[in-house]
Amino acid sequence: MLIDTHCHLEKAMARGEDEAVLERMQAAGVGRCVTVGTSLKDWEKYYRLAGRERGRVDWTVGIHPCDIEEDWAEQIKAIPTYFATDPAPVALGEIGLDHFHLPRYPDEAAELKQLQERVFRDQLHLAYQLDCPVVIHSRNAVEPCIRIIDESGVDWSRVVFHCFTEGPELAREINNRGGRLSFTGILTYKNKSADPVRQAALGQGLDKLMLETDSPYLTPEPVRGTPNEPANVAHIARFAASLFGITEAELVRITTANAIEFYSLEN
């Protein structure tokens, strides 16, 4: 069965709809999802959910660059304690840089960029110590993310750039280092801006391909315009199979195996 390798279930949990979301997920042929941490506010929630839904929900822990709070250093110190829990996070993330959501004024933007970089570096240092997979957020910031990961010593084979939205050139920079890309519903979009994303996916090939919804964001075709959820990774998989010219069953087999290998998922 398919795996949604990156989603955010916090809002569904807040509405008391997480069980319904997971039931629809399985009904769509998606057997598992990874719900991705962005701040201390969701880590405990995801830990409890993964404990209750073993084999169906896995989780990660990390500080998103848009969720940095004043106590970020204390939050980073708490991360190793979660890796000692059962079930433990399957990765550290999502972490990285976001140069899209920046203040209007240049001085403030520069200050926030510096803070994001410091938090990113500290979490990469922790990932290096923990020797765990790393999920990268890199909105408008792929090149500086690559540079900082290079400097961190983190094993590139354990790095995924989630929701990849760039073209094949930057994709090659990541793939040549041993890293991989994960693709969302953007892969299915009909606008021309999605063409470079499809080329990046084809350039990477099938051996590292992972699919994700990034729900509740980025709903794929043909259900674009409705709320996104893990069940919709089935639509992305159907499109990806056509894009690569293979059967849907083969696409499912390959991407599921890739996700299990990258995250070291247990049955």
C-alpha positions as CSV (number, residue, x, y, z in Angstrom):
1,M,0.0,0.0,0.0
2,L,1.0,3.6,-0.6
3,I,2.7,5.7,2.0
4,D,2.2,9.5,2.4
5,T,5.7,10.4,3.4
6,H,4.9,14.0,4.6
7,C,1.7,15.4,6.0
8,H,0.5,17.5,8.9
9,L,-2.4,16.1,11.0
10,E,-2.5,18.7,13.8
11,K,-5.5,20.5,12.4
12,A,-7.5,17.3,11.8
13,M,-6.6,16.3,15.4
14,A,-7.8,19.6,16.7
15,R,-11.2,19.1,15.0
16,G,-11.4,15.5,16.3
17,E,-11.3,14.3,12.7
18,D,-8.0,12.3,12.7
19,E,-9.7,8.9,12.9
20,A,-11.9,9.7,9.9
21,V,-8.9,11.0,8.0
22,L,-7.0,7.8,8.6
23,E,-10.0,5.7,7.6
24,R,-10.3,7.5,4.3
25,M,-6.6,7.2,3.9
26,Q,-6.8,3.4,4.1
27,A,-9.9,3.2,2.0
28,A,-7.9,5.0,-0.8
29,G,-5.2,2.4,-0.7
30,V,-2.8,4.5,1.4
31,G,-1.7,2.3,4.3
32,R,0.6,4.6,6.2
33,C,1.5,8.3,6.7
34,V,4.3,10.3,8.3
35,T,3.0,13.3,10.2
36,V,5.7,15.9,10.4
37,G,6.6,18.0,13.4
38,T,7.1,21.8,13.1
39,S,7.4,23.0,16.7
40,L,7.1,21.9,20.3
41,K,3.3,22.5,20.0
42,D,2.7,19.4,17.9
43,W,5.5,17.0,19.0
44,E,3.6,15.5,22.0
45,K,0.4,15.3,20.0
46,Y,2.1,13.3,17.2
47,Y,3.9,11.1,19.7
48,R,0.6,10.1,21.3
49,L,-1.1,9.6,17.9
50,A,1.7,7.4,16.6
51,G,1.6,5.3,19.7
52,R,-2.2,4.8,19.2
53,E,-1.9,4.2,15.5
54,R,1.2,2.0,15.3
55,G,1.8,0.8,11.7
56,R,-0.5,3.4,10.4
57,V,1.0,6.7,11.6
58,D,4.7,7.6,12.0
59,W,6.0,10.9,13.2
60,T,8.9,13.3,13.2
61,V,10.1,16.1,15.4
62,G,11.8,19.4,14.4
63,I,11.5,23.2,14.4
64,H,10.2,24.6,11.1
65,P,11.9,27.9,10.0
66,C,8.6,29.7,10.2
67,D,7.9,28.4,13.8
68,I,11.0,29.6,15.6
69,E,10.1,30.9,19.0
70,E,12.1,32.7,21.7
71,D,12.8,29.4,23.5
72,W,14.0,27.7,20.4
73,A,17.3,26.7,22.0
74,E,15.5,24.9,24.8
75,Q,13.2,23.2,22.3
76,I,16.2,21.8,20.5
77,K,17.6,20.5,23.8
78,A,14.4,18.6,24.2
79,I,14.5,16.8,20.9
80,P,16.8,13.9,21.9
81,T,14.4,13.0,24.7
82,Y,11.8,12.3,22.0
83,F,14.2,10.0,20.1
84,A,14.4,8.0,23.3
85,T,10.6,7.4,23.4
86,D,8.6,4.5,21.9
87,P,7.5,5.0,19.2
88,A,10.5,7.2,18.4
89,P,10.4,9.8,15.6
90,V,11.4,8.4,12.3
91,A,13.3,11.6,11.3
92,L,14.4,15.1,12.4
93,G,12.3,17.6,10.5
94,E,11.0,19.5,9.0
95,I,13.9,21.9,9.4
96,G,15.6,24.3,7.0
97,L,15.2,27.8,5.6
98,D,12.2,29.8,4.3
99,H,13.1,32.9,2.3
100,F,9.6,33.4,1.1
101,H,7.9,34.3,4.4
102,L,10.2,37.2,5.4
103,P,9.5,40.7,6.9
104,R,9.1,43.5,4.4
105,Y,12.0,45.6,5.7
106,P,15.5,44.5,4.6
107,D,17.1,44.8,8.0
108,E,14.4,42.7,9.6
109,A,14.6,40.1,6.8
110,A,18.3,39.8,7.2
111,E,18.0,39.3,10.9
112,L,15.4,36.6,10.5
113,K,17.5,34.8,7.9
114,Q,20.4,34.7,10.3
115,L,18.2,33.3,13.0
116,Q,16.8,30.6,10.7
117,E,20.3,29.7,9.7
118,R,21.4,29.3,13.3
119,V,18.4,27.2,14.2
120,F,19.0,25.1,11.1
121,R,22.7,24.5,11.8
122,D,22.0,23.6,15.4
123,Q,19.4,21.0,14.4
124,L,21.7,19.6,11.7
125,H,24.4,19.2,14.3
126,L,21.9,17.3,16.4
127,A,20.9,15.1,13.4
128,Y,24.6,14.3,12.9
129,Q,24.9,13.2,16.5
130,L,21.7,11.2,16.3
131,D,22.5,9.7,12.9
132,C,18.9,10.0,11.8
133,P,17.0,10.9,8.6
134,V,16.5,14.7,8.0
135,V,13.5,16.3,6.3
136,I,14.4,19.7,4.7
137,H,12.1,22.7,4.2
138,S,13.7,24.9,1.6
139,R,11.3,27.5,0.2
140,N,13.1,29.9,-2.0
141,A,16.3,28.7,-0.3
142,V,17.5,25.5,-1.9
143,E,21.0,26.7,-2.6
144,P,21.8,28.0,0.9
145,C,20.3,24.8,2.4
146,I,22.6,22.7,0.2
147,R,25.6,24.8,1.4
148,I,24.7,24.5,5.0
149,I,24.1,20.7,4.8
150,D,27.5,20.4,3.1
151,E,29.1,22.1,6.0
152,S,27.2,20.1,8.6
153,G,28.8,16.7,7.9
154,V,25.3,15.1,7.8
155,D,25.2,12.0,5.6
156,W,23.4,13.2,2.4
157,S,21.9,9.8,1.8
158,R,19.7,10.5,4.9
159,V,18.4,13.8,3.6
160,V,15.2,14.5,1.8
161,F,14.1,17.9,0.4
162,H,10.4,17.7,0.8
163,C,7.9,19.4,-1.4
164,F,10.5,20.0,-4.1
165,T,9.4,22.9,-6.3
166,E,12.5,23.7,-8.3
167,G,13.8,22.4,-11.6
168,P,16.2,19.7,-12.7
169,E,19.4,21.7,-12.2
170,L,19.0,22.1,-8.5
171,A,17.6,18.6,-8.3
172,R,20.9,17.3,-9.7
173,E,22.8,19.2,-7.1
174,I,21.0,17.3,-4.4
175,N,20.9,13.9,-6.1
176,N,24.6,14.1,-7.0
177,R,25.4,14.5,-3.3
178,G,23.3,11.4,-2.4
179,G,20.2,13.3,-1.3
180,R,16.7,12.8,-2.5
181,L,13.5,14.8,-3.4
182,S,9.9,14.2,-2.4
183,F,7.0,15.4,-4.5
184,T,3.6,16.7,-3.7
185,G,0.4,17.4,-5.7
186,I,2.3,20.1,-7.5
187,L,3.5,17.3,-9.7
188,T,-0.1,17.0,-11.1
189,Y,-0.8,20.7,-11.7
190,K,-1.6,21.8,-15.2
191,N,0.1,25.1,-15.1
192,K,3.5,25.6,-16.8
193,S,5.3,26.3,-13.5
194,A,4.8,22.6,-12.7
195,D,6.8,21.5,-15.8
196,P,10.2,22.0,-14.1
197,V,9.0,20.0,-11.1
198,R,8.1,17.1,-13.3
199,Q,11.4,17.3,-15.1
200,A,13.1,17.2,-11.7
201,A,11.2,14.1,-10.8
202,L,12.1,12.4,-14.0
203,G,15.7,13.4,-13.6
204,Q,15.9,11.9,-10.2
205,G,14.4,8.7,-11.4
206,L,12.5,6.0,-9.5
207,D,15.1,4.7,-7.2
208,K,14.8,7.6,-4.8
209,L,11.3,8.8,-5.5
210,M,9.0,9.5,-2.6
211,L,5.5,11.0,-2.7
212,E,3.7,13.2,-0.2
213,T,0.6,15.3,0.2
214,D,2.0,17.9,2.6
215,S,-1.6,18.1,3.6
216,P,-3.6,20.1,4.5
217,Y,-1.8,22.0,1.7
218,L,-1.3,21.5,-2.0
219,T,-4.3,19.4,-3.0
220,P,-3.5,17.4,-6.2
221,E,-5.5,17.2,-9.4
222,P,-8.2,16.0,-9.9
223,V,-9.5,17.1,-6.5
224,R,-7.7,20.5,-6.4
225,G,-9.8,23.0,-4.6
226,T,-10.9,20.6,-1.8
227,P,-9.2,20.1,1.5
228,N,-6.1,18.0,1.2
229,E,-5.4,14.8,3.3
230,P,-3.3,11.7,3.1
231,A,-5.8,9.8,1.0
232,N,-4.9,12.0,-1.9
233,V,-1.4,10.7,-2.3
234,A,-3.2,8.0,-4.4
235,H,-3.9,10.7,-7.0
236,I,-0.3,11.8,-7.0
237,A,0.8,8.2,-7.4
238,R,-1.6,7.6,-10.4
239,F,-0.2,10.7,-12.1
240,A,3.4,9.7,-11.3
241,A,2.9,6.3,-12.8
242,S,1.8,7.8,-16.1
243,L,4.6,10.3,-16.0
244,F,7.2,7.5,-15.6
245,G,5.4,5.2,-18.0
246,I,5.0,2.3,-15.6
247,T,2.0,0.6,-14.1
248,E,0.4,2.1,-11.0
249,A,1.1,-1.1,-9.1
250,E,4.8,-0.9,-9.9
251,L,4.9,2.8,-8.9
252,V,3.3,1.9,-5.6
253,R,5.8,-0.9,-5.0
254,I,8.8,1.3,-5.7
255,T,7.8,4.4,-3.7
256,T,6.6,2.3,-0.8
257,A,10.0,0.5,-0.6
258,N,11.8,3.8,-0.9
259,A,9.9,5.3,2.0
260,I,10.4,2.2,4.2
261,E,14.1,2.3,3.4
262,F,14.6,6.0,4.0
263,Y,12.7,6.2,7.2
264,S,13.6,2.7,8.5
265,L,9.9,2.0,9.0
266,E,8.9,-1.0,11.1
267,N,5.9,-3.2,10.4
